[in-house]
């Protein structure tokens, strides 16, 4: 009489190993991959940095537009013109004291 013994369930072990490996791969990819969590955090930090740089450049452009308008033919600010001429040419009035 030959009895049926329990054979090892190799198929079941391979199946669960495969499922575990696929789950581990997708978990790793969701955190470390090109579209993962860490990449998203990195992109958001870069976005904040670039937005701050954009805002700083917009303020500089607004200041330049203001100075350009104040030195234009339509609207001439004599104080700004005097300040710019002194700065560029390095001139001073005879009654002024220059401190460096």
C-alpha positions in Angstrom: 0.0 0.0 0.0 1.4 3.2 -1.1 0.1 6.2 0.8 -0.2 9.6 -0.6 2.3 11.7 1.4 2.2 15.4 1.5 4.4 16.8 -1.2 6.0 20.2 -0.6 4.0 23.0 -2.1 6.6 24.5 -4.3 4.1 26.2 -6.5 2.5 28.0 -3.6 5.9 29.1 -2.2 6.9 30.4 -5.7 3.6 32.2 -6.0 3.9 34.0 -2.6 7.6 34.8 -3.3 6.7 36.3 -6.6 3.8 38.3 -5.0 6.2 39.5 -2.2 8.9 40.6 -4.7 6.4 42.4 -6.9 5.0 44.2 -3.9 8.5 45.2 -2.7 9.3 46.4 -6.2 6.2 48.6 -6.4 6.7 49.9 -2.9 10.3 50.8 -3.7 9.3 52.5 -7.0 6.5 54.5 -5.3 9.1 56.0 -2.9 12.3 56.1 -4.8 11.3 56.1 -8.5 11.1 58.8 -11.1 7.5 59.6 -10.1 8.0 58.6 -6.4 7.4 60.4 -3.2 11.0 61.7 -2.8 11.1 63.0 -6.3 7.8 64.9 -5.6 9.2 66.5 -2.5 12.3 67.5 -4.5 10.2 69.0 -7.2 8.1 71.0 -4.7 11.2 72.4 -3.1 12.6 73.4 -6.4 9.2 75.0 -7.3 9.3 77.1 -4.1 12.9 78.1 -4.8 12.1 79.1 -8.4 8.9 81.0 -7.3 11.0 83.0 -4.8 13.6 83.8 -7.5 10.8 84.8 -9.9 9.3 87.2 -7.3 12.7 88.7 -6.6 13.2 89.3 -10.4 9.8 90.8 -10.8 10.6 93.3 -8.0 13.8 94.2 -9.7 12.0 94.7 -13.0 9.4 96.9 -11.3 12.2 99.0 -9.8 13.9 99.3 -13.1 10.7 100.3 -14.8 10.1 102.9 -12.1 13.5 104.4 -12.6 13.2 104.3 -16.3 9.9 106.1 -16.1 11.3 108.7 -13.7 14.1 109.4 -16.1 12.0 109.5 -19.3 11.2 112.6 -21.3 7.6 112.6 -20.3 8.3 112.6 -16.5 11.7 113.8 -15.4 12.7 113.5 -11.7 15.5 116.0 -11.3 16.5 114.5 -7.9 17.0 111.0 -9.5 18.8 112.5 -12.4 21.1 114.4 -10.1 21.7 111.2 -8.1 22.5 109.1 -11.1 24.8 111.8 -12.6 26.8 112.0 -9.4 26.9 108.2 -9.1 28.1 107.6 -12.6 30.4 110.6 -13.0 31.6 110.8 -9.4 30.9 114.5 -9.2 30.2 116.6 -6.1 29.2 120.2 -5.6 31.9 122.6 -4.2 30.1 123.0 -0.9 29.7 119.2 -0.3 31.9 117.0 1.8 32.6 113.5 0.3 33.0 110.7 2.9 34.3 107.4 1.6 
